[in-house]
Each structure stands twice: as C-alpha cells, then as structure tokens.
Amino acid sequence: MLQRVMVCMLLFGVLFVMKLPLFRGNRVDASYGALIMAVGIFFIGATTRFSFSMELPAYVVDFLLVMTWALLVAAFMQAAFKGVFRRRYLTHPVQSFAVGTWVAGTSILCLVLVKQFPVYKEVISLISLLNGGLWLFYFILCLKCYKVIIESKYYERIHGVLFLSTVSKQSLVILYSTLFENQILQAVSRGMLYLGIIFYVLNFFLMIKRYCFFRGWSVSEDWKNTNCIVHGAMSITGIASIMSGVFSTHVIFFIWVWVIVWFVIIEGIEVWRLVTRLKNYSLQKAAGTYHVSQWARNFTFGTFYVFTLNIDLSKTVYGPEPLFLFIQQLVIEGGLAVLVCLLVIESSLFFKDTLPWRESRLLLTPILKRSLPFQ
C-alpha cells in the first residue's frame, strides 16, 4: 500500500512538472519572478513572528524557490537559444518592465538563502554580483522603454508594472547592504537608492496621467493587479533606507506615511474593483481565476509589513503620536494573518490552475484502487 502511494506521489510530481509552461512549450511570462518575490518576502519577514518552529517548512520553501528560480533561468535560456527572447520579453514598451521581477526575485532569493544558509555566503554573494549585471541590462532596457512611451505617447497602456524599475533597484540595495561591507559597493547601492526614487517619481506621474487624464477606462477591466506596486515600491524603498542608513529616521517616517496613504487608496480601489466584477461576472471569473501578476499583491503587502515591523517610530518627530503607534501595532498584530490568508488564497489559485488534476485522476485512480485492502 505504502509503495503504491509513493508511486502515485512520484507520478503526480512528474505530471506537475510536465504541466509547467517550460515543459509544455508555452511562453513563460516575464512576471513569473513575482512568485519568488512574494513567497520569499513572506518567509523573510513573517516567519519570525510565528510561535512555532518554521525550520523544516523554511527548508522546503528554500528548495522550492531554488527549483522555481532554476526553471525560470532554464526557460529564459531556452528562449534565447531559440532566438525568440527579444521578441517575447524586450519589445513591448510597458510589459518589458516585468523583467524587473527577475532582478528582484533573484535578490529576494539570495536574502532567503543567506538567512538559512550563511555558510554559503560566498556563493550567494557571487550570484548577487551577477544579479547586479542583470540589473544594469534592465536599467538600459527601462531607459529605452521610457523613451518609447514618452515619444509615442503610449500612456493608455501604462500600469503598475513600471514601478518594478524602482523595486529592482531597491532590492539590490537591501541585498548589498546585507552581504557586503565594501565601501565602494555600499556607495553604489546608495546611488541606486536615489535612482530608484527618481524612477518612482517618473512612474507616479505617468500613472496619474494614465488614470486621471484619459477617459473611458473601466475599473473592472482596466485596473491592473500590478497597480498595488505603487505603494509596494515605496515600501521596499523604506526598507532599503533603513538597511543602508542613507536617510534619517524623519525621512523614513514620511516615506512610511506616504505608503500608508497610498495603501489605503490603492486597496480601496481594489475593493471597488472586486465589487464591480462580482456584479458583472460569476465568482469564479471575478475572483477565482489565476494570473501570475496576482503575486504582486502578496509581495507589496509583505514589504509593507516588513517596513512597518522595522521602522522605529520613537526616533521620529511625529512617530510617538498615538495614531501612528496604533497603526503600527495594528499592522504588526493583524498583518501576519492577512499575509497568511493571501498566501493561502494565491497558492490555491496557482495549484488549481497548474496541478494536473484530470491527468492524475485518469492515471492514478486504477493504481490506488488495486492497493485498497477490500479489492
């Protein structure tokens, strides 16, 4: 019986791998790095808050994240060897910004691994330096995309994916501040922090232009999952500021207030969007369909939680005010449950879309039936 169950589990795993886009010959979306970002930030910031040991689950997640990252690298290399890499990932002036998930995803993965396996710090440091080279490529790509957007007035297609230009930079700032004590690298990371803020301001005005100056857009159809990165990009900027020590606690406090304001605005629009979609569609179509961009919400909520967890309000001018202390305590105490719920929901949608349920039933049911004692 046990042997048959193990065979079933093995076959199920093989079917799962075969169902992945890489092995089905389908295009792998550039945003798949967001999955690593979302799960990674959860285990960086949230696992220390659990009252029980997360050692074993953490090792399992580490393995899964590394496997996912390796599969993505293989998929992108496969596209390059086939000569379709540029056409798939680098030609669209807006969607090309999704390449930033590769940079941020690699940074988050390195942070997760160095936390769990500090003995391999040298190897992780090497990967982080290579990731810096990837970021330089992405930086040049962003400049070209901005040029096309502005010259072609491509404003109607803009959405929150542009803010990955900020997220990618700040993820490297956090990574380098964690791994290196080299003054040159730290100076470079500080410059990247400022550059990320400049890109944030540019992206913010482009988003305002898109949604405030163009009429006829629908919140249920034209509001994108990635728009939550408006506050997520500034949350990770706040974390990078704390880690690098570039800004004073007063500046970091105002960054936190900015994040809170836009968190309320953006997520309020998301609630409006959900209500509108439920009126127009079934529950399945309105909220039960998986898309890789949905991981952006898990990541942005996670960065907000980590930022709030690490900001020291006692050292700021307005921080000791009861209102801000209440908000911080509310986020810290209630945020963990929200993060867990979001992770469970998104993971359920992911597995529902990816796992080979039909193939498994057809192949495994006869094996299980023969293993039952009453057969």
C-alpha positions as CSV (number, residue, x, y, z in Angstrom):
1,M,0.0,0.0,0.0
2,L,2.7,2.5,1.0
3,Q,4.7,1.7,-2.1
4,R,1.8,2.3,-4.4
5,V,1.0,5.6,-2.7
6,M,4.7,6.6,-3.1
7,V,4.5,5.7,-6.8
8,C,1.3,7.8,-7.1
9,M,3.0,10.8,-5.5
10,L,6.0,10.4,-7.8
11,L,3.8,10.2,-10.9
12,F,1.8,13.2,-9.6
13,G,5.1,15.1,-9.3
14,V,6.1,14.2,-12.8
15,L,2.7,15.3,-14.2
16,F,3.1,18.6,-12.3
17,V,6.4,19.3,-13.8
18,M,5.1,18.4,-17.3
19,K,2.2,20.8,-16.8
20,L,4.6,23.7,-16.2
21,P,4.8,26.2,-19.1
22,L,8.5,25.4,-19.6
23,F,7.8,21.7,-20.4
24,R,4.6,22.3,-22.3
25,G,6.4,24.5,-24.8
26,N,4.3,27.5,-23.8
27,R,5.7,31.0,-23.3
28,V,6.8,31.7,-19.8
29,D,5.5,35.1,-18.6
30,A,8.2,37.6,-17.7
31,S,6.4,38.2,-14.5
32,Y,7.0,34.7,-13.1
33,G,9.7,36.2,-10.9
34,A,6.9,37.8,-8.8
35,L,6.1,34.3,-7.4
36,I,9.6,34.1,-5.9
37,M,9.4,37.7,-4.6
38,A,6.0,37.1,-2.9
39,V,6.9,33.8,-1.2
40,G,10.4,35.0,-0.3
41,I,9.4,38.2,1.3
42,F,6.8,36.3,3.4
43,F,9.5,34.0,4.8
44,I,11.9,36.8,5.4
45,G,9.5,39.0,7.3
46,A,6.7,36.8,8.7
47,T,8.2,33.5,9.8
48,T,10.0,35.1,12.8
49,R,6.6,36.1,14.1
50,F,5.2,32.6,14.4
51,S,5.2,31.0,17.9
52,F,6.1,27.5,16.5
53,S,9.3,26.4,14.7
54,M,9.4,27.1,11.0
55,E,12.7,25.4,10.4
56,L,11.5,22.4,8.4
57,P,8.9,24.4,6.3
58,A,11.6,27.0,5.6
59,Y,14.0,24.4,4.2
60,V,11.2,23.0,2.0
61,V,10.3,26.5,0.7
62,D,14.0,27.2,0.1
63,F,14.2,24.1,-2.1
64,L,11.0,25.0,-4.0
65,L,12.2,28.6,-4.5
66,V,15.5,27.5,-5.8
67,M,13.9,25.0,-8.2
68,T,11.4,27.6,-9.4
69,W,14.3,30.1,-10.0
70,A,16.3,27.4,-11.8
71,L,13.3,26.5,-14.1
72,L,12.8,30.2,-14.9
73,V,16.5,30.6,-15.8
74,A,16.3,27.5,-18.0
75,A,13.1,28.8,-19.7
76,F,14.7,32.2,-20.5
77,M,17.9,30.5,-21.8
78,Q,15.7,28.2,-23.9
79,A,14.0,31.3,-25.4
80,A,17.4,32.8,-26.1
81,F,18.7,29.7,-27.9
82,K,15.5,29.6,-30.0
83,G,16.1,33.2,-31.0
84,V,12.7,34.4,-29.5
85,F,14.0,36.0,-26.3
86,R,14.0,39.6,-27.6
87,R,10.6,39.3,-29.3
88,R,9.0,37.8,-26.2
89,Y,10.4,39.9,-23.4
90,L,12.1,43.1,-24.7
91,T,9.9,44.6,-27.4
92,H,6.8,45.8,-25.6
93,P,7.5,49.2,-24.1
94,V,5.3,48.5,-21.0
95,Q,5.4,44.8,-20.4
96,S,9.2,44.8,-20.7
97,F,9.3,46.3,-17.3
98,A,8.3,42.9,-16.0
99,V,11.9,41.8,-16.5
100,G,12.4,43.6,-13.2
101,T,10.9,40.6,-11.4
102,W,14.0,38.6,-12.5
103,V,16.2,41.1,-10.7
104,A,14.0,41.5,-7.6
105,G,13.2,37.7,-7.5
106,T,16.9,36.8,-7.5
107,S,17.6,39.4,-4.8
108,I,14.9,38.1,-2.6
109,L,16.0,34.5,-3.2
110,C,19.6,35.4,-2.1
111,L,18.2,37.1,1.0
112,V,16.2,34.0,1.9
113,L,19.2,31.7,1.3
114,V,21.8,33.8,3.2
115,K,19.4,33.8,6.1
116,Q,19.0,30.0,6.1
117,F,22.5,29.0,4.8
118,P,25.0,31.6,5.9
119,V,27.8,29.1,5.3
120,Y,27.3,29.6,1.6
121,K,27.6,33.4,1.8
122,E,30.4,33.5,-0.8
123,V,28.4,31.6,-3.4
124,I,25.3,33.8,-2.7
125,S,27.5,36.9,-2.9
126,L,28.7,35.8,-6.4
127,I,25.1,35.3,-7.6
128,S,24.2,38.8,-6.2
129,L,27.0,40.4,-8.2
130,L,25.8,38.6,-11.3
131,N,22.4,39.9,-10.5
132,G,23.9,43.4,-10.5
133,G,24.9,42.8,-14.1
134,L,21.4,41.7,-14.9
135,W,20.1,44.9,-13.2
136,L,22.4,47.0,-15.4
137,F,20.9,45.4,-18.5
138,Y,17.4,46.0,-17.1
139,F,18.3,49.7,-16.4
140,I,19.3,50.3,-20.0
141,L,16.1,48.5,-21.1
142,C,14.0,50.8,-18.8
143,L,15.5,53.9,-20.4
144,K,14.7,52.6,-23.9
145,C,11.1,51.8,-22.8
146,Y,10.6,55.2,-21.2
147,K,11.8,56.8,-24.4
148,V,9.3,54.9,-26.5
149,I,6.4,55.6,-24.1
150,I,7.0,59.3,-24.0
151,E,7.8,59.8,-27.7
152,S,4.9,57.6,-28.8
153,K,2.5,58.9,-26.2
154,Y,1.9,55.3,-25.1
155,Y,0.2,56.4,-21.9
156,E,-3.1,54.5,-22.2
157,R,-1.3,51.1,-21.7
158,I,0.6,52.2,-18.6
159,H,0.0,50.3,-15.3
160,G,1.9,49.5,-12.1
161,V,4.4,47.2,-13.8
162,L,6.5,50.3,-14.4
163,F,7.3,50.5,-10.7
164,L,9.3,47.4,-10.9
165,S,12.1,49.7,-12.2
166,T,12.2,51.0,-8.6
167,V,11.6,47.7,-6.9
168,S,14.5,46.0,-8.7
169,K,17.0,48.7,-7.6
170,Q,15.9,48.8,-4.0
171,S,16.0,45.0,-3.8
172,L,19.7,45.2,-4.8
173,V,20.3,47.9,-2.2
174,I,18.9,45.7,0.5
175,L,20.9,42.7,-0.7
176,Y,24.2,44.5,-1.0
177,S,23.7,46.2,2.4
178,T,23.2,42.7,3.9
179,L,26.0,40.9,2.1
180,F,28.8,43.4,1.7
181,E,30.8,45.7,3.9
182,N,32.8,47.1,0.9
183,Q,32.5,50.9,0.9
184,I,32.5,51.1,-2.9
185,L,29.6,48.6,-3.3
186,Q,27.8,50.4,-0.5
187,A,28.3,53.8,-2.2
188,V,26.9,52.2,-5.5
189,S,23.9,50.8,-3.6
190,R,23.2,54.3,-2.2
191,G,23.3,55.8,-5.7
192,M,20.8,53.1,-6.8
193,L,18.6,54.0,-3.9
194,Y,18.4,57.6,-5.1
195,L,17.9,56.4,-8.7
196,G,15.1,54.2,-7.7
197,I,13.3,57.2,-6.1
198,I,13.8,59.2,-9.3
199,F,12.2,56.4,-11.3
200,Y,9.4,56.2,-8.8
201,V,8.5,59.8,-9.2
202,L,8.6,59.4,-13.0
203,N,6.4,56.3,-12.8
204,F,4.0,58.0,-10.4
205,F,3.4,60.9,-12.8
206,L,2.9,58.5,-15.7
207,M,0.3,56.6,-13.7
208,I,-1.5,59.8,-12.8
209,K,-1.5,60.8,-16.5
210,R,-2.9,57.4,-17.4
211,Y,-5.8,57.2,-14.9
212,C,-6.7,60.9,-14.4
213,F,-6.4,62.3,-17.9
214,F,-7.7,59.5,-20.0
215,R,-11.5,58.9,-20.0
216,G,-13.4,55.8,-20.7
217,W,-11.5,53.3,-18.7
218,S,-13.3,50.8,-16.5
219,V,-12.2,49.9,-13.0
220,S,-13.3,46.2,-13.5
221,E,-11.4,45.8,-16.8
222,D,-8.6,48.4,-17.0
223,W,-7.4,48.5,-13.4
224,K,-4.4,46.1,-13.2
225,N,-3.2,43.8,-10.5
226,T,0.2,45.4,-10.7
227,N,-1.1,48.8,-9.6
228,C,-0.6,47.8,-6.0
229,I,3.2,48.2,-6.7
230,V,2.5,52.0,-6.3
231,H,2.7,51.5,-2.6
232,G,4.9,48.4,-2.7
233,A,7.7,50.2,-4.5
234,M,7.8,52.8,-1.8
235,S,7.6,50.2,1.0
236,I,10.7,48.5,-0.3
237,T,12.4,51.9,-0.7
238,G,11.7,52.4,3.1
239,I,13.3,49.0,3.9
240,A,16.3,49.9,1.7
241,S,16.6,53.2,3.5
242,I,16.6,51.5,6.9
243,M,19.2,48.9,5.8
244,S,21.5,51.3,4.1
245,G,21.2,54.2,6.5
246,V,21.1,56.7,3.7
247,F,18.1,58.7,5.1
248,S,17.4,60.0,8.5
249,T,14.6,58.4,10.6
250,H,12.5,61.5,9.9
251,V,12.6,61.0,6.1
252,I,11.9,57.3,6.6
253,F,8.9,58.2,8.7
254,F,7.4,60.3,5.9
255,I,8.1,57.5,3.4
256,W,6.0,55.3,5.7
257,V,3.2,57.8,5.9
258,W,3.2,58.0,2.1
259,V,3.0,54.2,1.9
260,I,0.0,54.2,4.3
261,V,-1.9,56.8,2.3
262,W,-1.4,55.1,-1.0
263,F,-2.0,51.7,0.5
264,V,-5.5,52.8,1.6
265,I,-6.2,54.5,-1.8
266,I,-5.0,51.6,-4.0
267,E,-6.5,48.8,-1.9
268,G,-9.8,50.8,-1.7
269,I,-9.9,50.9,-5.5
270,E,-9.2,47.1,-5.4
271,V,-12.3,46.6,-3.2
272,W,-14.3,48.7,-5.6
273,R,-13.0,46.7,-8.5
274,L,-13.9,43.4,-6.8
275,V,-17.4,44.6,-6.1
276,T,-17.9,45.7,-9.7
277,R,-16.6,42.5,-11.1
278,L,-18.8,40.4,-8.8
279,K,-21.8,42.4,-10.2
280,N,-20.8,41.7,-13.8
281,Y,-19.3,38.1,-13.6
282,S,-19.6,34.9,-11.6
283,L,-17.4,34.4,-8.5
284,Q,-15.1,32.1,-10.5
285,K,-14.5,34.7,-13.2
286,A,-14.5,37.7,-11.0
287,A,-12.1,36.5,-8.3
288,G,-11.3,32.8,-8.8
289,T,-9.1,32.9,-11.9
290,Y,-5.3,32.7,-11.6
291,H,-2.9,35.1,-13.2
292,V,0.8,35.4,-12.4
293,S,0.5,39.2,-11.8
294,Q,-1.6,38.5,-8.7
295,W,1.6,37.6,-6.8
296,A,2.4,41.4,-6.9
297,R,-0.2,41.9,-4.1
298,N,1.4,39.3,-1.8
299,F,4.7,40.9,-2.4
300,T,3.6,44.5,-1.8
301,F,1.6,43.5,1.4
302,G,4.7,41.7,2.6
303,T,7.0,44.7,2.0
304,F,4.6,47.0,3.8
305,Y,4.5,44.5,6.8
306,V,8.3,44.3,6.9
307,F,8.7,48.0,6.6
308,T,6.3,48.7,9.4
309,L,7.9,46.0,11.5
310,N,11.3,47.6,11.2
311,I,10.6,51.3,11.4
312,D,11.5,52.8,14.8
313,L,8.8,55.5,15.4
314,S,10.3,56.5,18.8
315,K,13.2,58.2,16.9
316,T,11.0,60.4,14.7
317,V,9.3,63.7,15.3
318,Y,5.7,62.6,14.9
319,G,6.2,58.9,15.5
320,P,5.3,58.9,19.2
321,E,1.8,60.2,18.3
322,P,-0.9,57.7,19.4
323,L,-2.4,57.5,15.9
324,F,0.9,56.3,14.3
325,L,1.7,53.9,17.1
326,F,-1.8,52.5,16.8
327,I,-1.4,52.0,13.0
328,Q,2.0,50.3,13.5
329,Q,0.6,48.0,16.2
330,L,-2.4,47.2,14.0
331,V,-0.3,46.3,11.0
332,I,2.1,44.2,13.1
333,E,-0.6,42.3,15.0
334,G,-3.1,41.9,12.2
335,G,-0.8,41.9,9.2
336,L,0.5,38.4,9.8
337,A,-2.9,36.8,9.5
338,V,-3.6,38.8,6.3
339,L,-0.3,37.7,4.8
340,V,-1.1,34.0,5.6
341,C,-4.6,34.3,4.1
342,L,-3.3,36.0,0.9
343,L,-0.6,33.3,0.6
344,V,-3.1,30.5,1.0
345,I,-5.6,32.1,-1.4
346,E,-3.0,32.8,-4.1
347,S,-1.4,29.4,-3.7
348,S,-4.8,27.7,-4.0
349,L,-5.4,29.6,-7.3
350,F,-1.9,28.7,-8.5
351,F,-2.3,25.0,-7.8
352,K,-5.8,24.9,-9.1
353,D,-4.5,26.3,-12.4
354,T,-1.3,24.3,-12.5
355,L,-1.7,20.9,-10.9
356,P,-2.6,18.1,-13.2
357,W,-5.9,17.1,-11.6
358,R,-7.5,15.5,-14.6
359,E,-4.4,13.6,-15.7
360,S,-3.8,12.5,-12.1
361,R,-7.3,11.1,-11.8
362,L,-7.1,9.1,-15.0
363,L,-3.6,7.7,-14.3
364,L,-3.6,7.2,-10.6
365,T,-7.1,6.0,-9.7
366,P,-6.6,2.4,-11.0
367,I,-3.3,2.2,-9.1
368,L,-5.0,3.3,-5.8
369,K,-8.0,1.0,-6.3
370,R,-5.7,-2.0,-6.6
371,S,-3.9,-1.0,-3.4
372,L,-7.1,-0.9,-1.3
373,P,-7.5,-3.8,1.2
374,F,-11.0,-4.7,0.1
375,Q,-10.1,-5.0,-3.6
